[in-house]
Amino acid sequence: MHEVGRFVLKRRKIMKKIVFLHHSTGMSIWLGKSNRYLYKLNRKGDVQKFFAEYNQVNNTNYVIKEIAFPKSSPYGWNNYPYDYYNIWVKNAGEQSFMEEPTLEMLTREYDVIVFKHCFPVSRISEDTGAPDINSEIKKIENYKLQYIALKKKMHEFPDTKFIVWTPVVCTKKQMTEEEAKRTCQFYEWMMDDWNEKGDNIYIWDYYKLQTEGNLYLPDKNASDPDNSHPNPEFSAKVAPLFCKYIIDTIKS
């Protein structure tokens, strides 16, 4: 505070608006240990609670919301590299594409945009040597082209910070060893080659947290060996790490 005569001027809080674009795995982390049924009533998961407490202690005004992206209809419940490329690069512009906001629209509203893929992104087929940026087939060679195009697009909005999750994997029962190794290969490419120091894109290393140094989501961290969503215990452990990374990104 600054005292001027008899008046005390409070330090103005600067609002930072954050959006988290996700599907079901993202919702697990968003909720953490919060009960899903209670969440429907009070709409407060672990991520929101963390930011509310942080704002109160630090006199900040960080506002975070979550959006299912893309919606199940009309676009379809697909949030893989092709889909972000399709909506944000191939069909970029001031108008939404199949009712989904483009980056031109999102960057007008949010200071930080966080996005991720769901675990089927890890069911990667073998490369054929014929990469196609417009292909929906899950192959590393296609992912790389789509990610390169996405990076170029995000660089068009230097005042916006983007946080990208590393790939989400499945349990050992739900993916083959070959798929797991390909996912690790794409992860390493993303961290070592695609990542560009000093730009407006930040990578949150969820892959390292979920695999614990292995290739799969351990059964102990999963909802079930047949269900690759993270369980509440693991989600509760990871949620504050996610929040801290967002805050560190804002302050960087």
SVG drawing of the C-alpha trace seen along z (x, -y; Angstrom):
<svg xmlns="http://www.w3.org/2000/svg" viewBox="-26 -15 43 71">
<polyline fill="none" stroke="black" stroke-width="0.4" points="0.0,0.0 1.0,-3.6 -0.2,-6.4 -1.0,-9.7 -2.2,-12.3 -5.2,-10.8 -5.8,-8.3 -4.5,-4.9 -4.2,-3.5 -4.3,0.2 -2.0,1.9 -4.1,2.6 -4.5,6.3 -3.8,7.2 -6.2,9.9 -4.7,12.8 -7.2,15.0 -6.2,18.6 -8.1,21.3 -7.5,25.0 -8.7,26.9 -9.0,30.6 -11.1,33.7 -11.5,36.4 -7.9,36.8 -7.7,33.1 -10.9,33.1 -9.4,35.7 -6.5,33.3 -8.8,30.3 -10.8,32.1 -7.9,33.7 -9.4,35.2 -12.6,33.2 -15.8,35.3 -17.3,35.3 -20.9,35.1 -20.1,32.2 -18.3,30.5 -21.6,30.4 -23.1,28.5 -20.3,26.0 -18.1,26.1 -14.9,26.1 -12.2,28.5 -8.6,28.7 -7.2,26.4 -9.8,23.7 -9.3,24.0 -5.5,23.7 -5.8,20.5 -8.4,19.0 -6.0,19.6 -3.0,18.3 -4.8,15.1 -5.8,14.5 -2.3,14.9 -0.5,13.2 -2.9,10.4 -3.2,11.6 -6.1,11.9 -5.6,15.1 -8.8,16.4 -8.8,19.9 -11.6,21.8 -11.8,25.1 -13.4,25.9 -14.0,29.2 -12.2,28.8 -13.4,29.8 -16.9,30.5 -18.5,33.9 -20.7,32.2 -20.6,31.0 -16.8,31.4 -16.4,34.6 -14.6,35.8 -11.1,35.7 -8.3,33.6 -5.2,35.0 -2.4,33.1 -4.4,33.2 -7.5,31.7 -5.6,28.7 -3.9,28.2 -7.3,28.5 -9.1,26.0 -6.3,23.5 -4.1,23.6 -6.0,25.1 -9.2,23.2 -7.7,20.2 -9.5,16.9 -11.9,14.6 -14.8,17.1 -15.2,20.3 -14.7,23.6 -17.5,26.1 -18.4,24.1 -14.9,24.3 -12.9,21.1 -9.8,20.4 -6.6,19.0 -7.6,15.6 -10.7,15.8 -9.1,17.4 -6.1,15.0 -8.4,12.0 -9.9,13.4 -7.2,15.2 -3.6,14.4 -2.6,18.1 -3.9,21.0 -3.3,24.5 -4.0,27.5 -3.5,31.3 -4.4,34.5 -6.2,37.5 -4.5,40.9 -5.5,42.4 -2.8,40.0 -0.3,42.6 -1.7,45.3 0.7,44.4 1.1,46.5 4.3,47.1 5.6,44.5 5.4,45.2 7.8,42.6 5.0,40.6 4.1,37.9 0.8,36.0 0.0,32.9 -3.7,33.3 -3.9,36.9 -5.8,37.9 -3.8,41.2 -1.8,41.2 1.8,41.5 4.9,39.6 5.7,38.3 2.2,36.7 2.4,35.4 5.7,33.7 4.3,31.8 1.2,30.8 3.2,29.7 5.6,27.6 2.6,25.9 1.0,25.3 4.2,23.7 4.4,21.4 0.8,20.4 1.3,19.8 4.2,17.6 1.8,15.2 0.5,14.3 3.6,13.3 1.5,11.6 -0.2,14.9 1.5,17.7 0.8,21.2 1.3,24.3 1.3,27.6 1.1,30.9 3.5,33.7 1.7,36.8 -0.7,38.7 -0.2,42.5 -2.2,45.6 -1.8,48.4 0.2,51.4 -3.0,53.3 -4.3,50.6 -1.3,50.1 1.3,52.2 5.0,51.9 5.6,50.6 3.0,47.9 4.5,47.0 8.0,46.7 6.7,44.5 5.0,42.3 8.3,42.0 10.1,41.1 7.6,38.4 7.9,37.1 11.6,36.8 11.3,35.1 8.9,32.6 11.2,31.9 14.5,31.8 13.7,30.6 10.3,28.9 10.8,27.0 12.2,23.6 13.8,21.7 12.7,18.1 9.5,18.2 5.9,18.0 5.3,21.8 5.9,23.7 5.9,27.5 4.4,29.1 6.1,32.5 3.1,34.6 4.6,37.6 7.4,37.8 5.0,37.6 2.6,40.2 5.1,42.8 7.5,42.4 10.4,43.1 8.7,46.1 6.7,46.4 3.1,46.7 0.7,45.2 1.3,47.5 -1.8,49.4 -1.5,47.8 -2.0,44.3 -4.8,45.4 -8.5,45.7 -8.2,49.3 -5.8,51.4 -8.6,51.3 -9.1,47.5 -6.2,45.2 -7.7,42.1 -5.7,41.1 -7.3,42.0 -8.2,39.4 -5.1,40.1 -2.7,39.5 -4.7,36.5 -4.7,34.9 -0.9,35.2 -0.5,33.8 -3.0,30.9 -0.9,28.5 2.1,29.2 0.1,28.2 -1.1,25.0 2.4,24.1 3.7,24.5 1.0,22.2 1.8,19.5 5.6,19.9 4.8,19.5 2.8,16.3 5.6,14.8 8.4,15.8"/>
</svg>
